[in-house]
């Protein structure tokens, strides 16, 4: 598969996700709950297995909602008039979302219920011993933020161009993460050098302007500093 077609495949997929977010109220609710759950995972001593189960449950809900949206679009396109069969098909696809949401709620209950009883201010600092969770949340939050910002401004594609350079944002975010985790000047300097080279490559390729690259660097740096400075 050619690189261009490979990137276009991701762009089309993300465009479908953004369309669902813009047009489906339930998808907005799912994403809001997702951010809350991921935030809770920062406050509790969540193990790798528990975090994996949470991510699987979240992905299952979003997957079901995307399928439900696709079914509704197809039915509205092929059967504009009221049809009992079309109604049944929509109800079944909605039931799939309900089952997925129920599974996610039950999984969240099993993982977080007893941890709520042990909530204390000390739990906020548990991430200093589990930097993997914090790094994962940081990258995911930054990725989602960049895509949402691009979709709001309606410029470029989710993975190319637009008001902000996502590559630069993640690159400079990685610099801050490495600096916080290693506290090693040499490692942070080398990471910064790589981040600058990534930013320069976005300029040389003509994908982004200097303003968009600088904005990406500022956003990536600011998000990581806020997250790591607060929780560490």
C-alpha positions as CSV (number, residue, x, y, z in Angstrom):
1,X,0.0,0.0,0.0
2,X,1.4,3.4,-1.0
3,X,2.1,5.9,1.9
4,X,-0.4,8.4,0.5
5,X,-3.3,5.9,0.3
6,X,-2.3,4.6,3.8
7,X,-2.6,8.2,5.3
8,X,-5.8,8.8,3.4
9,X,-7.3,5.7,5.0
10,X,-6.7,7.1,8.4
11,X,-8.0,10.5,7.3
12,X,-11.2,9.0,6.1
13,X,-11.6,7.0,9.3
14,X,-11.0,10.0,11.6
15,X,-13.4,12.1,9.4
16,X,-16.1,9.5,10.0
17,X,-15.4,9.7,13.8
18,X,-15.6,13.5,13.7
19,X,-18.8,13.4,11.7
20,X,-20.3,11.2,14.3
21,X,-19.2,13.5,17.1
22,X,-20.7,16.5,15.4
23,X,-24.0,15.0,14.5
24,X,-24.7,12.5,17.3
25,X,-25.6,13.8,20.8
26,X,-24.9,10.4,22.3
27,X,-21.4,10.3,20.9
28,X,-20.7,13.6,22.7
29,X,-21.9,12.1,25.9
30,X,-19.7,9.0,25.4
31,X,-16.6,11.1,24.8
32,X,-17.4,13.3,27.9
33,X,-17.7,10.2,30.0
34,X,-14.6,8.8,28.5
35,X,-12.6,11.8,29.6
36,X,-14.0,11.6,33.1
37,X,-13.1,7.9,33.4
38,X,-9.6,8.5,32.1
39,X,-9.3,11.3,34.6
40,X,-10.4,9.0,37.4
41,X,-7.7,6.5,36.4
42,X,-5.2,9.3,37.3
43,X,-6.6,9.5,40.8
44,X,-6.7,5.8,41.7
45,X,-4.1,3.1,41.9
46,X,-5.3,1.4,38.7
47,X,-3.3,-1.6,37.5
48,X,-2.4,-2.3,34.0
49,X,-5.0,-5.0,33.7
50,X,-7.7,-2.7,35.1
51,X,-6.7,0.1,32.7
52,X,-6.8,-2.3,29.8
53,X,-10.3,-3.4,30.7
54,X,-11.4,0.2,31.0
55,X,-10.0,1.0,27.5
56,X,-11.6,-2.1,26.0
57,X,-15.0,-1.1,27.5
58,X,-14.7,2.4,26.2
59,X,-13.6,1.3,22.8
60,X,-16.6,-1.2,22.7
61,X,-19.1,1.6,23.4
62,X,-17.6,4.0,20.8
63,X,-17.5,1.2,18.3
64,X,-21.1,0.3,18.9
65,X,-22.2,4.0,18.6
66,X,-20.3,4.3,15.3
67,X,-22.0,1.2,13.9
68,X,-25.4,2.6,15.1
69,X,-24.7,5.9,13.4
70,X,-23.8,4.1,10.1
71,X,-27.0,2.0,10.3
72,X,-29.1,5.0,10.8
73,X,-27.6,6.8,7.8
74,X,-28.0,3.8,5.6
75,X,-31.6,3.3,6.6
76,X,-32.5,7.0,6.2
77,X,-30.9,6.9,2.7
78,X,-32.6,3.7,1.5
79,X,-35.9,4.0,3.3
80,X,-36.9,7.7,3.7
81,X,-40.5,6.7,4.3
82,X,-41.7,5.1,7.5
83,X,-41.1,1.4,7.6
84,X,-41.6,-1.1,10.4
85,X,-38.5,-3.1,9.3
86,X,-36.4,0.1,9.3
87,X,-37.6,0.9,12.8
88,X,-36.7,-2.6,14.0
89,X,-33.2,-2.3,12.4
90,X,-32.6,1.0,14.2
91,X,-33.9,-0.4,17.5
92,X,-31.5,-3.3,17.2
93,X,-28.5,-1.1,16.5
94,X,-29.5,1.1,19.4
95,X,-29.7,-2.0,21.6
96,X,-26.1,-2.8,20.7
97,X,-25.0,0.5,22.1
98,X,-27.1,-0.1,25.2
99,X,-25.4,-3.5,25.7
100,X,-22.0,-1.9,25.2
101,X,-22.8,0.9,27.6
102,X,-24.1,-1.5,30.2
103,X,-20.9,-3.6,29.9
104,X,-18.8,-0.4,30.4
105,X,-20.8,0.7,33.4
106,X,-20.5,-2.7,35.0
107,X,-16.7,-2.8,34.3
108,X,-16.3,0.7,35.8
109,X,-18.3,-0.3,38.9
110,X,-16.1,-3.4,39.5
111,X,-12.9,-1.3,39.1
112,X,-13.7,2.0,40.8
113,X,-16.3,1.3,43.4
114,X,-14.1,0.0,46.1
115,X,-11.4,2.4,45.2
116,X,-13.8,5.3,45.9
117,X,-13.9,4.2,49.5
118,X,-10.1,4.7,49.8
119,X,-10.0,8.1,48.1
120,X,-7.7,10.5,49.8
121,X,-5.3,13.3,48.8
122,X,-2.4,10.8,48.8
123,X,-3.9,9.0,45.8
124,X,-3.3,12.1,43.7
125,X,0.4,11.4,44.0
126,X,0.3,7.8,43.2
127,X,1.2,8.6,39.6
128,X,4.7,9.5,40.6
129,X,5.2,5.7,40.8
130,X,3.2,4.9,37.7
131,X,4.3,7.4,35.0
132,X,3.0,5.1,32.2
133,X,-0.6,5.9,33.0
134,X,0.1,9.6,33.1
135,X,2.1,9.5,29.8
136,X,-0.7,7.6,28.1
137,X,-3.4,10.0,29.2
138,X,-1.3,13.0,28.2
139,X,-0.8,11.7,24.6
140,X,-4.4,10.7,24.2
141,X,-5.7,14.0,25.5
142,X,-3.4,16.0,23.3
143,X,-4.2,13.9,20.2
144,X,-8.0,14.4,20.8
145,X,-7.6,18.1,21.5
146,X,-5.7,18.7,18.2
147,X,-8.3,16.8,16.1
148,X,-11.2,18.5,17.8
149,X,-9.5,21.9,17.2
150,X,-8.9,21.2,13.6
151,X,-12.5,20.0,13.1
152,X,-13.9,23.2,14.8
153,X,-11.8,25.5,12.6
154,X,-12.4,23.2,9.5
155,X,-9.0,23.5,8.1
156,X,-6.7,20.7,6.8
157,X,-7.4,17.0,7.5
158,X,-7.2,15.3,10.9
159,X,-3.7,14.0,10.1
160,X,-2.3,16.7,7.8
161,X,-2.3,20.5,7.7
162,X,-4.8,22.6,9.7
163,X,-4.5,25.4,12.2
164,X,-2.1,23.5,14.4
165,X,0.7,21.0,13.7
166,X,-0.2,17.9,15.6
167,X,3.2,16.3,14.9
168,X,4.9,19.3,16.5
169,X,2.6,19.3,19.4
170,X,3.2,15.6,20.3
171,X,7.0,16.0,19.7
172,X,7.3,18.9,22.2
173,X,4.9,17.1,24.5
174,X,7.3,14.2,24.5
175,X,10.2,16.5,25.4
176,X,8.4,17.6,28.6
177,X,7.4,14.0,29.4
178,X,11.0,12.9,29.0
179,X,12.3,15.8,31.1
180,X,9.8,15.1,34.0
181,X,10.4,11.3,34.0
182,X,14.2,11.2,33.6
183,X,15.2,14.6,35.1
184,X,18.3,14.2,32.9
185,X,19.5,17.3,31.1
186,X,21.1,15.4,28.3
187,X,18.1,13.2,27.6
188,X,15.8,16.3,27.5
189,X,18.2,18.2,25.2
190,X,18.4,15.3,22.7
191,X,14.6,15.0,22.8
192,X,14.3,18.8,22.2
193,X,16.6,18.5,19.2
194,X,14.4,15.7,17.7
195,X,11.3,17.8,18.3
196,X,12.9,20.8,16.6
197,X,13.8,18.6,13.6
198,X,10.2,17.4,13.4
199,X,8.9,20.9,13.5
200,X,11.4,21.9,10.8
201,X,10.3,19.0,8.6
202,X,6.7,20.2,8.8
203,X,7.9,23.6,7.5
204,X,10.1,22.2,4.8
205,X,7.4,19.9,3.5
206,X,5.0,22.9,3.3
207,X,2.4,21.0,5.4
208,X,2.3,23.8,8.0
209,X,3.2,27.5,8.3
210,X,5.6,28.8,10.9
211,X,2.6,30.1,12.9
212,X,1.0,26.6,12.9
213,X,4.2,24.9,14.0
214,X,4.8,27.4,16.8
215,X,1.2,27.0,18.0
216,X,1.7,23.2,18.0
217,X,4.9,23.5,20.1
218,X,3.2,25.8,22.6
219,X,0.1,23.6,22.9
220,X,2.1,20.4,23.3
221,X,4.4,22.0,25.9
222,X,1.6,23.7,27.9
223,X,-0.6,20.6,28.1
224,X,2.2,18.3,29.3
225,X,3.5,20.9,31.8
226,X,0.0,21.3,33.3
227,X,-0.6,17.6,33.5
228,X,2.7,16.5,34.9
229,X,3.3,19.5,37.1
230,X,-0.1,19.0,38.8
231,X,-0.1,15.2,39.2
232,X,3.6,14.9,40.0
